[in-house]
Amino acid sequence: MADFKGKNKKELVKLLNEKKDEPRAFKLGNSRSKTKNVKEGRNIRKDVARIMTELTSVMKADNK
């Protein structure tokens, strides 16, 4: 699991854009039986949610 705490808004947005494409690639690989780790899709979705949560908290801290 990557550590998302302590990153600034710009870095989080960049990570989010990179991670948003991964579930699609995972699904395609899974349908073509290229993926060996079937739990990877769940981990990708959790990472996206963690990044979005941290991004929201950073944005709220900027508004205060």
mmCIF file of the N, C-alpha and C atoms, coordinates in Angstrom:
data_MODEL
# 
_entry.id   MODEL 
# 
loop_
_atom_site.group_PDB 
_atom_site.id 
_atom_site.type_symbol 
_atom_site.label_atom_id 
_atom_site.label_alt_id 
_atom_site.label_comp_id 
_atom_site.label_asym_id 
_atom_site.label_entity_id 
_atom_site.label_seq_id 
_atom_site.pdbx_PDB_ins_code 
_atom_site.Cartn_x 
_atom_site.Cartn_y 
_atom_site.Cartn_z 
_atom_site.occupancy 
_atom_site.B_iso_or_equiv 
_atom_site.pdbx_formal_charge 
_atom_site.auth_seq_id 
_atom_site.auth_comp_id 
_atom_site.auth_asym_id 
_atom_site.auth_atom_id 
_atom_site.pdbx_PDB_model_num 
ATOM 1   N N  . MET A 1 1  ? 0.843   -1.175  0.000   1.00 0.00 ? 1  MET A N  1 
ATOM 2   C CA . MET A 1 1  ? 0.000   0.000   0.000   1.00 0.00 ? 1  MET A CA 1 
ATOM 3   C C  . MET A 1 1  ? 0.885   1.234   0.000   1.00 0.00 ? 1  MET A C  1 
ATOM 4   N N  . ALA A 1 2  ? 0.579   2.137   -0.863  1.00 0.00 ? 2  ALA A N  1 
ATOM 5   C CA . ALA A 1 2  ? 1.338   3.368   -0.962  1.00 0.00 ? 2  ALA A CA 1 
ATOM 6   C C  . ALA A 1 2  ? 0.923   4.327   0.147   1.00 0.00 ? 2  ALA A C  1 
ATOM 7   N N  . ASP A 1 3  ? 1.850   5.169   0.544   1.00 0.00 ? 3  ASP A N  1 
ATOM 8   C CA . ASP A 1 3  ? 1.562   6.141   1.591   1.00 0.00 ? 3  ASP A CA 1 
ATOM 9   C C  . ASP A 1 3  ? 1.154   7.453   0.929   1.00 0.00 ? 3  ASP A C  1 
ATOM 10  N N  . PHE A 1 4  ? -0.089  7.840   1.114   1.00 0.00 ? 4  PHE A N  1 
ATOM 11  C CA . PHE A 1 4  ? -0.618  9.032   0.474   1.00 0.00 ? 4  PHE A CA 1 
ATOM 12  C C  . PHE A 1 4  ? -0.627  10.235  1.402   1.00 0.00 ? 4  PHE A C  1 
ATOM 13  N N  . LYS A 1 5  ? -0.409  10.016  2.672   1.00 0.00 ? 5  LYS A N  1 
ATOM 14  C CA . LYS A 1 5  ? -0.421  11.118  3.626   1.00 0.00 ? 5  LYS A CA 1 
ATOM 15  C C  . LYS A 1 5  ? 0.839   11.958  3.447   1.00 0.00 ? 5  LYS A C  1 
ATOM 16  N N  . GLY A 1 6  ? 0.693   13.254  3.589   1.00 0.00 ? 6  GLY A N  1 
ATOM 17  C CA . GLY A 1 6  ? 1.840   14.145  3.490   1.00 0.00 ? 6  GLY A CA 1 
ATOM 18  C C  . GLY A 1 6  ? 2.127   14.619  2.077   1.00 0.00 ? 6  GLY A C  1 
ATOM 19  N N  . LYS A 1 7  ? 1.354   14.178  1.123   1.00 0.00 ? 7  LYS A N  1 
ATOM 20  C CA . LYS A 1 7  ? 1.548   14.637  -0.251  1.00 0.00 ? 7  LYS A CA 1 
ATOM 21  C C  . LYS A 1 7  ? 0.693   15.865  -0.490  1.00 0.00 ? 7  LYS A C  1 
ATOM 22  N N  . ASN A 1 8  ? 1.148   16.713  -1.384  1.00 0.00 ? 8  ASN A N  1 
ATOM 23  C CA . ASN A 1 8  ? 0.379   17.920  -1.670  1.00 0.00 ? 8  ASN A CA 1 
ATOM 24  C C  . ASN A 1 8  ? -0.700  17.634  -2.718  1.00 0.00 ? 8  ASN A C  1 
ATOM 25  N N  . LYS A 1 9  ? -1.513  18.638  -2.972  1.00 0.00 ? 9  LYS A N  1 
ATOM 26  C CA . LYS A 1 9  ? -2.664  18.485  -3.857  1.00 0.00 ? 9  LYS A CA 1 
ATOM 27  C C  . LYS A 1 9  ? -2.248  18.066  -5.264  1.00 0.00 ? 9  LYS A C  1 
ATOM 28  N N  . LYS A 1 10 ? -1.187  18.669  -5.770  1.00 0.00 ? 10 LYS A N  1 
ATOM 29  C CA . LYS A 1 10 ? -0.735  18.390  -7.137  1.00 0.00 ? 10 LYS A CA 1 
ATOM 30  C C  . LYS A 1 10 ? -0.303  16.929  -7.288  1.00 0.00 ? 10 LYS A C  1 
ATOM 31  N N  . GLU A 1 11 ? 0.434   16.418  -6.307  1.00 0.00 ? 11 GLU A N  1 
ATOM 32  C CA . GLU A 1 11 ? 0.890   15.032  -6.358  1.00 0.00 ? 11 GLU A CA 1 
ATOM 33  C C  . GLU A 1 11 ? -0.280  14.058  -6.261  1.00 0.00 ? 11 GLU A C  1 
ATOM 34  N N  . LEU A 1 12 ? -1.266  14.385  -5.410  1.00 0.00 ? 12 LEU A N  1 
ATOM 35  C CA . LEU A 1 12 ? -2.428  13.517  -5.253  1.00 0.00 ? 12 LEU A CA 1 
ATOM 36  C C  . LEU A 1 12 ? -3.255  13.451  -6.526  1.00 0.00 ? 12 LEU A C  1 
ATOM 37  N N  . VAL A 1 13 ? -3.421  14.592  -7.198  1.00 0.00 ? 13 VAL A N  1 
ATOM 38  C CA . VAL A 1 13 ? -4.180  14.610  -8.446  1.00 0.00 ? 13 VAL A CA 1 
ATOM 39  C C  . VAL A 1 13 ? -3.468  13.782  -9.507  1.00 0.00 ? 13 VAL A C  1 
ATOM 40  N N  . LYS A 1 14 ? -2.151  13.881  -9.547  1.00 0.00 ? 14 LYS A N  1 
ATOM 41  C CA . LYS A 1 14 ? -1.371  13.103  -10.513 1.00 0.00 ? 14 LYS A CA 1 
ATOM 42  C C  . LYS A 1 14 ? -1.521  11.600  -10.250 1.00 0.00 ? 14 LYS A C  1 
ATOM 43  N N  . LEU A 1 15 ? -1.419  11.205  -8.968  1.00 0.00 ? 15 LEU A N  1 
ATOM 44  C CA . LEU A 1 15 ? -1.592  9.796   -8.605  1.00 0.00 ? 15 LEU A CA 1 
ATOM 45  C C  . LEU A 1 15 ? -2.999  9.303   -8.938  1.00 0.00 ? 15 LEU A C  1 
ATOM 46  N N  . LEU A 1 16 ? -3.989  10.146  -8.681  1.00 0.00 ? 16 LEU A N  1 
ATOM 47  C CA . LEU A 1 16 ? -5.369  9.768   -8.953  1.00 0.00 ? 16 LEU A CA 1 
ATOM 48  C C  . LEU A 1 16 ? -5.591  9.535   -10.442 1.00 0.00 ? 16 LEU A C  1 
ATOM 49  N N  . ASN A 1 17 ? -5.030  10.391  -11.269 1.00 0.00 ? 17 ASN A N  1 
ATOM 50  C CA . ASN A 1 17 ? -5.172  10.222  -12.719 1.00 0.00 ? 17 ASN A CA 1 
ATOM 51  C C  . ASN A 1 17 ? -4.504  8.935   -13.198 1.00 0.00 ? 17 ASN A C  1 
ATOM 52  N N  . GLU A 1 18 ? -3.380  8.583   -12.593 1.00 0.00 ? 18 GLU A N  1 
ATOM 53  C CA . GLU A 1 18 ? -2.696  7.348   -12.969 1.00 0.00 ? 18 GLU A CA 1 
ATOM 54  C C  . GLU A 1 18 ? -3.493  6.123   -12.532 1.00 0.00 ? 18 GLU A C  1 
ATOM 55  N N  . LYS A 1 19 ? -4.040  6.168   -11.329 1.00 0.00 ? 19 LYS A N  1 
ATOM 56  C CA . LYS A 1 19 ? -4.765  5.017   -10.776 1.00 0.00 ? 19 LYS A CA 1 
ATOM 57  C C  . LYS A 1 19 ? -6.138  4.818   -11.407 1.00 0.00 ? 19 LYS A C  1 
ATOM 58  N N  . LYS A 1 20 ? -6.743  5.889   -11.924 1.00 0.00 ? 20 LYS A N  1 
ATOM 59  C CA . LYS A 1 20 ? -8.086  5.782   -12.493 1.00 0.00 ? 20 LYS A CA 1 
ATOM 60  C C  . LYS A 1 20 ? -8.094  4.906   -13.753 1.00 0.00 ? 20 LYS A C  1 
ATOM 61  N N  . ASP A 1 21 ? -6.971  4.805   -14.443 1.00 0.00 ? 21 ASP A N  1 
ATOM 62  C CA . ASP A 1 21 ? -6.905  3.989   -15.655 1.00 0.00 ? 21 ASP A CA 1 
ATOM 63  C C  . ASP A 1 21 ? -6.647  2.517   -15.360 1.00 0.00 ? 21 ASP A C  1 
ATOM 64  N N  . GLU A 1 22 ? -6.136  2.220   -14.194 1.00 0.00 ? 22 GLU A N  1 
ATOM 65  C CA . GLU A 1 22 ? -5.768  0.842   -13.873 1.00 0.00 ? 22 GLU A CA 1 
ATOM 66  C C  . GLU A 1 22 ? -6.944  -0.128  -13.792 1.00 0.00 ? 22 GLU A C  1 
ATOM 67  N N  . PRO A 1 23 ? -8.110  0.246   -13.223 1.00 0.00 ? 23 PRO A N  1 
ATOM 68  C CA . PRO A 1 23 ? -9.205  -0.749  -13.175 1.00 0.00 ? 23 PRO A CA 1 
ATOM 69  C C  . PRO A 1 23 ? -9.658  -1.216  -14.552 1.00 0.00 ? 23 PRO A C  1 
ATOM 70  N N  . ARG A 1 24 ? -9.653  -0.326  -15.521 1.00 0.00 ? 24 ARG A N  1 
ATOM 71  C CA . ARG A 1 24 ? -10.053 -0.709  -16.881 1.00 0.00 ? 24 ARG A CA 1 
ATOM 72  C C  . ARG A 1 24 ? -9.066  -1.715  -17.455 1.00 0.00 ? 24 ARG A C  1 
ATOM 73  N N  . ALA A 1 25 ? -7.797  -1.450  -17.284 1.00 0.00 ? 25 ALA A N  1 
ATOM 74  C CA . ALA A 1 25 ? -6.773  -2.368  -17.786 1.00 0.00 ? 25 ALA A CA 1 
ATOM 75  C C  . ALA A 1 25 ? -6.850  -3.708  -17.058 1.00 0.00 ? 25 ALA A C  1 
ATOM 76  N N  . PHE A 1 26 ? -7.141  -3.654  -15.771 1.00 0.00 ? 26 PHE A N  1 
ATOM 77  C CA . PHE A 1 26 ? -7.279  -4.899  -15.003 1.00 0.00 ? 26 PHE A CA 1 
ATOM 78  C C  . PHE A 1 26 ? -8.452  -5.717  -15.509 1.00 0.00 ? 26 PHE A C  1 
ATOM 79  N N  . LYS A 1 27 ? -9.584  -5.058  -15.745 1.00 0.00 ? 27 LYS A N  1 
ATOM 80  C CA . LYS A 1 27 ? -10.762 -5.775  -16.229 1.00 0.00 ? 27 LYS A CA 1 
ATOM 81  C C  . LYS A 1 27 ? -10.502 -6.433  -17.575 1.00 0.00 ? 27 LYS A C  1 
ATOM 82  N N  . LEU A 1 28 ? -9.836  -5.713  -18.471 1.00 0.00 ? 28 LEU A N  1 
ATOM 83  C CA . LEU A 1 28 ? -9.525  -6.288  -19.778 1.00 0.00 ? 28 LEU A CA 1 
ATOM 84  C C  . LEU A 1 28 ? -8.580  -7.479  -19.651 1.00 0.00 ? 28 LEU A C  1 
ATOM 85  N N  . GLY A 1 29 ? -7.589  -7.334  -18.803 1.00 0.00 ? 29 GLY A N  1 
ATOM 86  C CA . GLY A 1 29 ? -6.651  -8.433  -18.590 1.00 0.00 ? 29 GLY A CA 1 
ATOM 87  C C  . GLY A 1 29 ? -7.318  -9.628  -17.932 1.00 0.00 ? 29 GLY A C  1 
ATOM 88  N N  . ASN A 1 30 ? -8.267  -9.338  -17.056 1.00 0.00 ? 30 ASN A N  1 
ATOM 89  C CA . ASN A 1 30 ? -8.972  -10.407 -16.366 1.00 0.00 ? 30 ASN A CA 1 
ATOM 90  C C  . ASN A 1 30 ? -9.884  -11.167 -17.315 1.00 0.00 ? 30 ASN A C  1 
ATOM 91  N N  . SER A 1 31 ? -10.517 -10.459 -18.219 1.00 0.00 ? 31 SER A N  1 
ATOM 92  C CA . SER A 1 31 ? -11.409 -11.134 -19.163 1.00 0.00 ? 31 SER A CA 1 
ATOM 93  C C  . SER A 1 31 ? -10.628 -11.964 -20.179 1.00 0.00 ? 31 SER A C  1 
ATOM 94  N N  . ARG A 1 32 ? -9.395  -11.603 -20.394 1.00 0.00 ? 32 ARG A N  1 
ATOM 95  C CA . ARG A 1 32 ? -8.548  -12.352 -21.333 1.00 0.00 ? 32 ARG A CA 1 
ATOM 96  C C  . ARG A 1 32 ? -7.645  -13.343 -20.610 1.00 0.00 ? 32 ARG A C  1 
ATOM 97  N N  . SER A 1 33 ? -7.889  -13.529 -19.323 1.00 0.00 ? 33 SER A N  1 
ATOM 98  C CA . SER A 1 33 ? -7.148  -14.475 -18.475 1.00 0.00 ? 33 SER A CA 1 
ATOM 99  C C  . SER A 1 33 ? -5.657  -14.169 -18.412 1.00 0.00 ? 33 SER A C  1 
ATOM 100 N N  . LYS A 1 34 ? -5.310  -12.892 -18.452 1.00 0.00 ? 34 LYS A N  1 
ATOM 101 C CA . LYS A 1 34 ? -3.900  -12.519 -18.346 1.00 0.00 ? 34 LYS A CA 1 
ATOM 102 C C  . LYS A 1 34 ? -3.503  -12.200 -16.911 1.00 0.00 ? 34 LYS A C  1 
ATOM 103 N N  . THR A 1 35 ? -4.476  -11.932 -16.058 1.00 0.00 ? 35 THR A N  1 
ATOM 104 C CA . THR A 1 35 ? -4.168  -11.564 -14.680 1.00 0.00 ? 35 THR A CA 1 
ATOM 105 C C  . THR A 1 35 ? -4.076  -12.800 -13.808 1.00 0.00 ? 35 THR A C  1 
ATOM 106 N N  . LYS A 1 36 ? -3.082  -12.802 -12.963 1.00 0.00 ? 36 LYS A N  1 
ATOM 107 C CA . LYS A 1 36 ? -2.905  -13.921 -12.066 1.00 0.00 ? 36 LYS A CA 1 
ATOM 108 C C  . LYS A 1 36 ? -3.432  -13.585 -10.671 1.00 0.00 ? 36 LYS A C  1 
ATOM 109 N N  . ASN A 1 37 ? -3.343  -12.324 -10.276 1.00 0.00 ? 37 ASN A N  1 
ATOM 110 C CA . ASN A 1 37 ? -3.803  -11.899 -8.968  1.00 0.00 ? 37 ASN A CA 1 
ATOM 111 C C  . ASN A 1 37 ? -5.207  -11.308 -9.102  1.00 0.00 ? 37 ASN A C  1 
ATOM 112 N N  . VAL A 1 38 ? -6.209  -12.065 -8.722  1.00 0.00 ? 38 VAL A N  1 
ATOM 113 C CA . VAL A 1 38 ? -7.584  -11.614 -8.901  1.00 0.00 ? 38 VAL A CA 1 
ATOM 114 C C  . VAL A 1 38 ? -8.001  -10.580 -7.861  1.00 0.00 ? 38 VAL A C  1 
ATOM 115 N N  . LYS A 1 39 ? -7.265  -10.467 -6.766  1.00 0.00 ? 39 LYS A N  1 
ATOM 116 C CA . LYS A 1 39 ? -7.578  -9.476  -5.734  1.00 0.00 ? 39 LYS A CA 1 
ATOM 117 C C  . LYS A 1 39 ? -7.015  -8.099  -6.063  1.00 0.00 ? 39 LYS A C  1 
ATOM 118 N N  . GLU A 1 40 ? -6.262  -8.010  -7.116  1.00 0.00 ? 40 GLU A N  1 
ATOM 119 C CA . GLU A 1 40 ? -5.633  -6.750  -7.498  1.00 0.00 ? 40 GLU A CA 1 
ATOM 120 C C  . GLU A 1 40 ? -6.676  -5.669  -7.804  1.00 0.00 ? 40 GLU A C  1 
ATOM 121 N N  . GLY A 1 41 ? -7.774  -6.043  -8.404  1.00 0.00 ? 41 GLY A N  1 
ATOM 122 C CA . GLY A 1 41 ? -8.836  -5.091  -8.726  1.00 0.00 ? 41 GLY A CA 1 
ATOM 123 C C  . GLY A 1 41 ? -9.391  -4.427  -7.491  1.00 0.00 ? 41 GLY A C  1 
ATOM 124 N N  . ARG A 1 42 ? -9.597  -5.202  -6.445  1.00 0.00 ? 42 ARG A N  1 
ATOM 125 C CA . ARG A 1 42 ? -10.083 -4.656  -5.180  1.00 0.00 ? 42 ARG A CA 1 
ATOM 126 C C  . ARG A 1 42 ? -9.067  -3.685  -4.590  1.00 0.00 ? 42 ARG A C  1 
ATOM 127 N N  . ASN A 1 43 ? -7.802  -4.050  -4.653  1.00 0.00 ? 43 ASN A N  1 
ATOM 128 C CA . ASN A 1 43 ? -6.755  -3.181  -4.108  1.00 0.00 ? 43 ASN A CA 1 
ATOM 129 C C  . ASN A 1 43 ? -6.649  -1.867  -4.884  1.00 0.00 ? 43 ASN A C  1 
ATOM 130 N N  . ILE A 1 44 ? -6.844  -1.922  -6.183  1.00 0.00 ? 44 ILE A N  1 
ATOM 131 C CA . ILE A 1 44 ? -6.799  -0.712  -7.006  1.00 0.00 ? 44 ILE A CA 1 
ATOM 132 C C  . ILE A 1 44 ? -7.936  0.218   -6.614  1.00 0.00 ? 44 ILE A C  1 
ATOM 133 N N  . ARG A 1 45 ? -9.130  -0.324  -6.461  1.00 0.00 ? 45 ARG A N  1 
ATOM 134 C CA . ARG A 1 45 ? -10.274 0.506   -6.070  1.00 0.00 ? 45 ARG A CA 1 
ATOM 135 C C  . ARG A 1 45 ? -10.070 1.121   -4.690  1.00 0.00 ? 45 ARG A C  1 
ATOM 136 N N  . LYS A 1 46 ? -9.492  0.361   -3.770  1.00 0.00 ? 46 LYS A N  1 
ATOM 137 C CA . LYS A 1 46 ? -9.228  0.880   -2.432  1.00 0.00 ? 46 LYS A CA 1 
ATOM 138 C C  . LYS A 1 46 ? -8.194  1.999   -2.476  1.00 0.00 ? 46 LYS A C  1 
ATOM 139 N N  . ASP A 1 47 ? -7.168  1.844   -3.301  1.00 0.00 ? 47 ASP A N  1 
ATOM 140 C CA . ASP A 1 47 ? -6.161  2.901   -3.430  1.00 0.00 ? 47 ASP A CA 1 
ATOM 141 C C  . ASP A 1 47 ? -6.767  4.181   -3.993  1.00 0.00 ? 47 ASP A C  1 
ATOM 142 N N  . VAL A 1 48 ? -7.652  4.045   -4.988  1.00 0.00 ? 48 VAL A N  1 
ATOM 143 C CA . VAL A 1 48 ? -8.321  5.218   -5.560  1.00 0.00 ? 48 VAL A CA 1 
ATOM 144 C C  . VAL A 1 48 ? -9.145  5.911   -4.477  1.00 0.00 ? 48 VAL A C  1 
ATOM 145 N N  . ALA A 1 49 ? -9.854  5.142   -3.666  1.00 0.00 ? 49 ALA A N  1 
ATOM 146 C CA . ALA A 1 49 ? -10.654 5.717   -2.591  1.00 0.00 ? 49 ALA A CA 1 
ATOM 147 C C  . ALA A 1 49 ? -9.773  6.396   -1.551  1.00 0.00 ? 49 ALA A C  1 
ATOM 148 N N  . ARG A 1 50 ? -8.637  5.803   -1.243  1.00 0.00 ? 50 ARG A N  1 
ATOM 149 C CA . ARG A 1 50 ? -7.715  6.416   -0.270  1.00 0.00 ? 50 ARG A CA 1 
ATOM 150 C C  . ARG A 1 50 ? -7.158  7.735   -0.793  1.00 0.00 ? 50 ARG A C  1 
ATOM 151 N N  . ILE A 1 51 ? -6.810  7.763   -2.071  1.00 0.00 ? 51 ILE A N  1 
ATOM 152 C CA . ILE A 1 51 ? -6.286  8.984   -2.673  1.00 0.00 ? 51 ILE A CA 1 
ATOM 153 C C  . ILE A 1 51 ? -7.358  10.069  -2.650  1.00 0.00 ? 51 ILE A C  1 
ATOM 154 N N  . MET A 1 52 ? -8.583  9.707   -3.010  1.00 0.00 ? 52 MET A N  1 
ATOM 155 C CA . MET A 1 52 ? -9.663  10.696  -3.034  1.00 0.00 ? 52 MET A CA 1 
ATOM 156 C C  . MET A 1 52 ? -9.961  11.223  -1.628  1.00 0.00 ? 52 MET A C  1 
ATOM 157 N N  . THR A 1 53 ? -9.900  10.358  -0.623  1.00 0.00 ? 53 THR A N  1 
ATOM 158 C CA . THR A 1 53 ? -10.120 10.780  0.754   1.00 0.00 ? 53 THR A CA 1 
ATOM 159 C C  . THR A 1 53 ? -9.043  11.764  1.191   1.00 0.00 ? 53 THR A C  1 
ATOM 160 N N  . GLU A 1 54 ? -7.798  11.439  0.904   1.00 0.00 ? 54 GLU A N  1 
ATOM 161 C CA . GLU A 1 54 ? -6.697  12.324  1.281   1.00 0.00 ? 54 GLU A CA 1 
ATOM 162 C C  . GLU A 1 54 ? -6.777  13.646  0.529   1.00 0.00 ? 54 GLU A C  1 
ATOM 163 N N  . LEU A 1 55 ? -7.159  13.596  -0.743  1.00 0.00 ? 55 LEU A N  1 
ATOM 164 C CA . LEU A 1 55 ? -7.302  14.811  -1.540  1.00 0.00 ? 55 LEU A CA 1 
ATOM 165 C C  . LEU A 1 55 ? -8.390  15.710  -0.960  1.00 0.00 ? 55 LEU A C  1 
ATOM 166 N N  . THR A 1 56 ? -9.493  15.110  -0.525  1.00 0.00 ? 56 THR A N  1 
ATOM 167 C CA . THR A 1 56 ? -10.576 15.877  0.083   1.00 0.00 ? 56 THR A CA 1 
ATOM 168 C C  . THR A 1 56 ? -10.116 16.541  1.375   1.00 0.00 ? 56 THR A C  1 
ATOM 169 N N  . SER A 1 57 ? -9.374  15.818  2.188   1.00 0.00 ? 57 SER A N  1 
ATOM 170 C CA . SER A 1 57 ? -8.891  16.397  3.450   1.00 0.00 ? 57 SER A CA 1 
ATOM 171 C C  . SER A 1 57 ? -7.886  17.511  3.213   1.00 0.00 ? 57 SER A C  1 
ATOM 172 N N  . VAL A 1 58 ? -7.057  17.372  2.179   1.00 0.00 ? 58 VAL A N  1 
ATOM 173 C CA . VAL A 1 58 ? -6.098  18.436  1.844   1.00 0.00 ? 58 VAL A CA 1 
ATOM 174 C C  . VAL A 1 58 ? -6.831  19.677  1.352   1.00 0.00 ? 58 VAL A C  1 
ATOM 175 N N  . MET A 1 59 ? -7.857  19.467  0.545   1.00 0.00 ? 59 MET A N  1 
ATOM 176 C CA . MET A 1 59 ? -8.610  20.599  0.016   1.00 0.00 ? 59 MET A CA 1 
ATOM 177 C C  . MET A 1 59 ? -9.381  21.315  1.126   1.00 0.00 ? 59 MET A C  1 
ATOM 178 N N  . LYS A 1 60 ? -9.912  20.550  2.098   1.00 0.00 ? 60 LYS A N  1 
ATOM 179 C CA . LYS A 1 60 ? -10.606 21.165  3.219   1.00 0.00 ? 60 LYS A CA 1 
ATOM 180 C C  . LYS A 1 60 ? -9.635  21.957  4.089   1.00 0.00 ? 60 LYS A C  1 
ATOM 181 N N  . ALA A 1 61 ? -8.423  21.449  4.248   1.00 0.00 ? 61 ALA A N  1 
ATOM 182 C CA . ALA A 1 61 ? -7.421  22.144  5.051   1.00 0.00 ? 61 ALA A CA 1 
ATOM 183 C C  . ALA A 1 61 ? -6.997  23.451  4.365   1.00 0.00 ? 61 ALA A C  1 
ATOM 184 N N  . ASP A 1 62 ? -6.980  23.463  3.051   1.00 0.00 ? 62 ASP A N  1 
ATOM 185 C CA . ASP A 1 62 ? -6.619  24.675  2.298   1.00 0.00 ? 62 ASP A CA 1 
ATOM 186 C C  . ASP A 1 62 ? -7.682  25.755  2.420   1.00 0.00 ? 62 ASP A C  1 
ATOM 187 N N  . ASN A 1 63 ? -8.937  25.348  2.565   1.00 0.00 ? 63 ASN A N  1 
ATOM 188 C CA . ASN A 1 63 ? -10.025 26.317  2.660   1.00 0.00 ? 63 ASN A CA 1 
ATOM 189 C C  . ASN A 1 63 ? -10.138 26.967  4.032   1.00 0.00 ? 63 ASN A C  1 
ATOM 190 N N  . LYS A 1 64 ? -9.558  26.385  5.039   1.00 0.00 ? 64 LYS A N  1 
ATOM 191 C CA . LYS A 1 64 ? -9.661  26.944  6.398   1.00 0.00 ? 64 LYS A CA 1 
ATOM 192 C C  . LYS A 1 64 ? -8.773  28.115  6.587   1.00 0.00 ? 64 LYS A C  1 
# 
